[in-house]
Amino acid sequence: MRAGLALLSLALLGACGGEKAPAADNQSMLAANAVIAPINDAVVNSDSEMDNLAEPDAPLPKPLVSRETSPRPAPPDYRAIGTEPFWAVTVRGSTATLERPDKPPIRYAISRNADDRAIRYLGDGFAMTATQGPCSDGMSDTIWSDRVQIAFGEGTLKGCGGERDDGGYAH
């Protein structure tokens, strides 16, 4: 690349003198023009950038990607779980999603009603009631803040929900 720049300098100096360049210098001019074309299309700030211009087949560097570019989903409004059989309900806004192993999730449009004794999520073919009081799923030592009962088209499920004793939500 430095040889190309030297040829370019010689060609420009020869052209400034007003004299006709010898045949060998015409070849230098052709080589210099081959270098000038990509330089005219880009601003070059360093020797390493010049080297990149001289290698058109070189792969372009990959852009930096931040792992924080996609927003994290908001925590659910309410989460409940149960065992025997395993199930989980996640409430986000006006939708409750019932998930069970080996079955597709079922989504219900719901409304929320609360009083001093319970929180109720009610929808067409779905009712979930959470009452305050310690709850254990029977399989772990974790205690949740609420006892939960769900009634839906296939029957009734019982479990736990709300906050875990470690301050988190049921998973």
PADO-879429 format. One record per residue (C-alpha): residue number from 1; z, x, y; residue in three letters. Coordinates in steps of 0.02 Angstrom, whole numbers. Each point is the difference from the previous one (the first is absolute). Layout:
<NUM,<Z,X,Y>,'Ala'>
...
//
This chain:
<1,<0,0,0>,'Met'>
<2,<40,143,118>,'Arg'>
<3,<-172,73,-35>,'Ala'>
<4,<-77,-165,54>,'Gly'>
<5,<98,5,163>,'Leu'>
<6,<-57,179,30>,'Ala'>
<7,<-181,-52,-27>,'Leu'>
<8,<27,-146,118>,'Leu'>
<9,<68,117,134>,'Ser'>
<10,<-147,119,-20>,'Leu'>
<11,<-125,-141,7>,'Ala'>
<12,<77,-72,157>,'Leu'>
<13,<6,170,85>,'Leu'>
<14,<-181,32,-46>,'Gly'>
<15,<-53,-168,68>,'Ala'>
<16,<89,33,166>,'Cys'>
<17,<-102,156,35>,'Gly'>
<18,<-162,-97,20>,'Gly'>
<19,<-92,116,-118>,'Glu'>
<20,<-89,-61,-154>,'Lys'>
<21,<109,29,-153>,'Ala'>
<22,<-73,105,-141>,'Pro'>
<23,<-43,-86,-167>,'Ala'>
<24,<165,57,-79>,'Ala'>
<25,<95,-82,141>,'Asp'>
<26,<-95,-164,-29>,'Asn'>
<27,<77,-6,-174>,'Gln'>
<28,<169,33,80>,'Ser'>
<29,<-32,-147,117>,'Met'>
<30,<-37,-115,-147>,'Leu'>
<31,<161,54,-85>,'Ala'>
<32,<96,-23,162>,'Ala'>
<33,<-70,-176,23>,'Asn'>
<34,<59,-44,-175>,'Ala'>
<35,<177,47,56>,'Val'>
<36,<-11,-84,171>,'Ile'>
<37,<-46,-173,-69>,'Ala'>
<38,<167,-36,-86>,'Pro'>
<39,<97,82,142>,'Ile'>
<40,<-78,-118,127>,'Asn'>
<41,<67,-148,-99>,'Asp'>
<42,<182,58,-7>,'Ala'>
<43,<130,85,107>,'Val'>
<44,<59,156,-89>,'Val'>
<45,<174,67,37>,'Asn'>
<46,<24,138,-128>,'Ser'>
<47,<-84,115,-124>,'Asp'>
<48,<58,-109,-145>,'Ser'>
<49,<-88,-150,79>,'Glu'>
<50,<-158,106,17>,'Met'>
<51,<11,42,-184>,'Asp'>
<52,<11,-186,-40>,'Asn'>
<53,<-159,-32,102>,'Leu'>
<54,<-94,135,-95>,'Ala'>
<55,<36,-85,-167>,'Glu'>
<56,<-74,-176,8>,'Pro'>
<57,<30,-29,-187>,'Asp'>
<58,<186,40,12>,'Ala'>
<59,<112,-150,-35>,'Pro'>
<60,<84,-78,150>,'Leu'>
<61,<190,12,7>,'Pro'>
<62,<91,-156,-56>,'Lys'>
<63,<87,-100,136>,'Pro'>
<64,<189,-2,2>,'Leu'>
<65,<72,-159,-71>,'Val'>
<66,<172,-63,44>,'Ser'>
<67,<97,-85,-138>,'Arg'>
<68,<77,-113,131>,'Glu'>
<69,<-164,-80,58>,'Thr'>
<70,<20,-161,-96>,'Ser'>
<71,<141,-113,52>,'Pro'>
<72,<135,-31,-127>,'Arg'>
<73,<24,-181,-49>,'Pro'>
<74,<148,-84,80>,'Ala'>
<75,<149,-25,-115>,'Pro'>
<76,<4,-171,-80>,'Pro'>
<77,<98,-140,83>,'Asp'>
<78,<90,-26,-165>,'Tyr'>
<79,<-11,73,-175>,'Arg'>
<80,<75,-64,-162>,'Ala'>
<81,<-6,63,-180>,'Ile'>
<82,<52,-57,-171>,'Gly'>
<83,<7,58,-180>,'Thr'>
<84,<-21,-85,-168>,'Glu'>
<85,<-137,-40,40>,'Pro'>
<86,<-46,129,134>,'Phe'>
<87,<-62,-72,164>,'Trp'>
<88,<-4,36,187>,'Ala'>
<89,<-31,-105,154>,'Val'>
<90,<-52,74,167>,'Thr'>
<91,<4,-108,156>,'Val'>
<92,<-106,54,149>,'Arg'>
<93,<-18,-124,141>,'Gly'>
<94,<-51,-168,-73>,'Ser'>
<95,<-53,68,-171>,'Thr'>
<96,<104,28,-156>,'Ala'>
<97,<-77,103,-140>,'Thr'>
<98,<69,-18,-177>,'Leu'>
<99,<-39,149,-113>,'Glu'>
<100,<32,14,-186>,'Arg'>
<101,<-59,128,-129>,'Pro'>
<102,<-163,-42,-87>,'Asp'>
<103,<-36,-146,118>,'Lys'>
<104,<-97,-5,162>,'Pro'>
<105,<103,-20,159>,'Pro'>
<106,<21,-178,65>,'Ile'>
<107,<3,-29,188>,'Arg'>
<108,<83,-151,78>,'Tyr'>
<109,<-8,-62,180>,'Ala'>
<110,<182,-27,48>,'Ile'>
<111,<118,-47,138>,'Ser'>
<112,<174,70,26>,'Arg'>
<113,<155,-107,21>,'Asn'>
<114,<175,71,20>,'Ala'>
<115,<175,-66,23>,'Asp'>
<116,<176,74,-17>,'Asp'>
<117,<-9,-3,-190>,'Arg'>
<118,<-177,50,-48>,'Ala'>
<119,<-176,53,47>,'Ile'>
<120,<-137,-106,-76>,'Arg'>
<121,<-184,43,-12>,'Tyr'>
<122,<-97,-159,-41>,'Leu'>
<123,<-183,-27,-39>,'Gly'>
<124,<-115,-107,-106>,'Asp'>
<125,<59,30,-178>,'Gly'>
<126,<124,135,53>,'Phe'>
<127,<182,4,54>,'Ala'>
<128,<111,153,17>,'Met'>
<129,<182,-12,48>,'Thr'>
<130,<105,153,46>,'Ala'>
<131,<188,-22,15>,'Thr'>
<132,<116,134,64>,'Gln'>
<133,<109,85,-128>,'Gly'>
<134,<-4,160,-102>,'Pro'>
<135,<-133,4,-135>,'Cys'>
<136,<-37,123,-141>,'Ser'>
<137,<-162,-3,-96>,'Asp'>
<138,<93,42,-161>,'Gly'>
<139,<-102,157,-32>,'Met'>
<140,<64,118,134>,'Ser'>
<141,<158,31,98>,'Asp'>
<142,<-85,-55,160>,'Thr'>
<143,<76,-148,93>,'Ile'>
<144,<-105,-108,117>,'Trp'>
<145,<61,-111,141>,'Ser'>
<146,<-76,-163,-64>,'Asp'>
<147,<-18,-105,-158>,'Arg'>
<148,<-175,-73,-14>,'Val'>
<149,<-75,-145,-96>,'Gln'>
<150,<-185,-41,-6>,'Ile'>
<151,<-79,-162,-58>,'Ala'>
<152,<-189,-3,-24>,'Phe'>
<153,<-130,-81,-112>,'Gly'>
<154,<48,99,-156>,'Glu'>
<155,<189,-22,12>,'Gly'>
<156,<152,79,81>,'Thr'>
<157,<43,184,25>,'Leu'>
<158,<166,75,53>,'Lys'>
<159,<33,169,77>,'Gly'>
<160,<59,97,151>,'Cys'>
<161,<-66,33,175>,'Gly'>
<162,<36,54,176>,'Gly'>
<163,<82,167,34>,'Glu'>
<164,<54,122,-134>,'Arg'>
<165,<172,77,6>,'Asp'>
<166,<-80,163,61>,'Asp'>
<167,<-73,-89,153>,'Gly'>
<168,<-177,-18,-68>,'Gly'>
<169,<-96,-154,-56>,'Tyr'>
<170,<-31,-58,-176>,'Ala'>
<171,<-152,84,-78>,'His'>
//
